[in-house]
Each structure stands twice: as C-alpha cells, then as structure tokens.
Amino acid sequence: MSPQFLQRLAKFLEGLGLLIILVGLMMSVEMGMRDEGLSSMRAETYGLAAGGVLFAIGWLLERALGSRD
C-alpha cells in the first residue's frame, strides 16, 4: 500500500473516531434530558470507547508512517 493512501486512511480513522465520540455525546445529552440516566451513560461510554479506539488506531498508524512528531 502506498504511504499516501495509508496517511489518508489514518486521517479518516481519526476523523471518524472524533465523529463517533461527538454522536455518542449528543445522544447522551439528549437521553439525559429525558431522564434516561443509565441509557445516557451507556451511549456516552460506547461512543467514547468506539471513537477512542478508532482515533487511537489512526493516530498510531500516522505515527508509524512518521508524519507525527
């Protein structure tokens, strides 16, 4: 695979991870407004976990390519 493709993949994974975190937090706030406390916390936890894993994979891939210092 070309380094340029891998670099774009890394950026895509980072962006997707941040987007998933944002969606999870928005769902959590919306559920919290409806007094669904445990469901709210579950959505936030899942969003943070899934988004964090994707972001970390992208970040590690980018570091392996040498584009992050």
Secondary structure by P-SEA (a helix, b strand, c coil): ccaaaaaaaaaaaaaaaaaaaaaaaaaaaaaaaacaaaaaaaaaaaaaaaaaaaaaaaaaaaaaacccc
